[in-house]
């Protein structure tokens, strides 16, 4: 049985597509596993608790079991009653989440 050139080409293309899909799937599984090990829920709960209970008046850092939370406070000279907050949550494994909000 003799293979034609188009059959060989189809086989090569299918093999390349299979390897591409396989590598994307493996990369996705690894990333999901890394994200699963981070305690994102605890971080979100602590952020919401701090924001609702009374935000810091000045720049500060707070330590938690999952990492640290850095609060930066800024105000505008046109609207001194409004404060702009930037909160950077730094996980122990190096991942970060940044939140921005305005509060009076």
Protein Blocks (a to p, Z undefined) as FASTA:
>chain_A
ZZdfklmmmmmmmmmmmmmmmmmmmmmmmmmmmmmmpcfklmmmmmmmmmmnopcfbdcd
dddfklccdddddddfklmmbccdddddddfkopacddddddZZ
